[in-house]
Amino acid sequence: MRNVVRSVAVSILLLLGKSAMAQADVSRTWACWYGGETTVYCLLQHADPASAPVADARPTGGRPLPAIVRTLRHDPASLEDKVIVIPLHSVPFDMEFVRQLVQAVMCGALPSCTIGFGNSYANARGMVLSSRQ
């Protein structure tokens, strides 16, 4: 059963990657995977250098965003080939919530940003390499 779930997840991940690259309005795509326990990882799959940067919003408390968030919003291409780590505070039971969290962290409110979600570094790296050919 576990192998079937992995196969389906890999297929979905590959389809998401190809369909995301086919959409003209997608400015960035991230290939992410659940690393087990309490960690999610992401790799930049595609970043359109001509895409407009997101406005530098400040959280309600008025403090500036952390440096990594500013980089994700304004200069994602500088993160090429770097693994972004998203810590979770507990072992997830609902992967749909994890996917939503990853979408929020990696894309914020940018509608032209997408994530593909898989189950391993090898799958994500394969998506990244195939999108660069």
Residue pairs with C-beta under 8 A, 6 or more apart in sequence:
6 119
9 117
9 118
9 119
10 118
10 119
10 123
12 117
12 118
13 31
13 116
13 117
13 118
13 119
13 123
13 124
13 127
14 123
14 127
16 114
16 116
16 117
17 29
17 31
17 45
17 116
17 127
17 130
17 131
20 26
20 29
20 45
20 46
20 114
20 116
21 29
21 45
21 46
21 131
25 112
26 46
26 48
26 112
26 113
26 114
27 47
27 48
27 51
27 110
27 112
27 113
28 44
28 46
28 47
28 48
28 51
28 76
28 107
28 110
28 112
28 113
28 114
29 44
29 45
29 46
29 47
29 113
29 114
29 115
29 116
29 131
30 42
30 43
30 44
30 45
30 84
30 102
30 106
30 107
30 113
30 114
30 115
30 116
31 42
31 43
31 44
31 45
31 115
31 116
31 118
31 123
31 124
31 125
31 127
31 128
32 40
32 41
32 42
32 43
32 86
32 102
32 106
32 115
32 116
32 117
32 118
32 124
33 40
33 41
33 42
33 117
33 118
33 119
33 120
33 121
33 123
33 124
34 40
34 92
34 95
34 98
34 117
34 119
35 41
37 91
38 87
38 88
38 89
38 90
38 91
39 85
39 86
39 87
39 88
40 85
40 86
40 88
40 98
40 101
40 102
41 83
41 84
41 85
41 86
41 121
41 124
42 83
42 84
42 86
42 102
42 106
42 115
42 124
43 81
43 82
43 83
43 84
43 124
43 125
43 128
44 76
44 77
44 79
44 80
44 81
44 82
44 128
45 116
45 124
45 127
45 128
45 131
46 131
47 76
47 77
47 80
49 77
51 112
53 73
53 74
53 75
54 73
54 74
54 108
54 109
54 110
56 64
56 65
56 70
56 73
56 74
57 65
58 64
58 65
59 65
64 70
65 73
68 84
69 108
71 78
71 79
72 79
72 84
72 105
72 106
72 108
73 108
73 110
83 121
84 106
86 101
86 102
86 105
86 106
88 98
88 101
92 98
95 117
99 115
99 117
102 115
102 117
103 115
106 113
106 115
107 113
107 114
107 115
116 124
116 127
118 124
118 127
